[in-house]
Amino acid sequence: MNAIKEVRKFLLKKPGSASAKILARLTAAIAEESEFPLSELYALDGEAFDLAIELMRDWRLDRYYAARIKLFDVVLAEMPVPPPVAAPPPSR
């Protein structure tokens, strides 16, 4: 997740700014899977808004892959495991 690194840099660079506070709340909401008022994104400056969008893109992609892994786990758990195939004897 590269966006989280960029958000961290932004928060360290501008710790007291309104945009930093909003980004911090967005990051916490994503981590905790809690609600976040989208109207707060409107108050972000351009750089912070772009970071917020990237953060949400990364989060969405991570969720997609996590869901696919769960699907594979379910499918594989329900499939019978075939017996191993014996190797043919070596030819002379």
Sequence and secondary structure as in RCSB ss.txt:
>XXXX:A:sequence
MNAIKEVRKFLLKKPGSASAKILARLTAAIAEESEFPLSELYALDGEAFDLAIELMRDWRLDRYYAARIKLFDVV
LAEMPVPPPVAAPPPSR
>XXXX:A:secstr
 HHHHHHHHHHHHSTTSHHHHHHHHHHHHHHHT    GGGGGGS HHHHHHHHHHHHHHHHHHHHHHHHHHHHHH
HHHS             
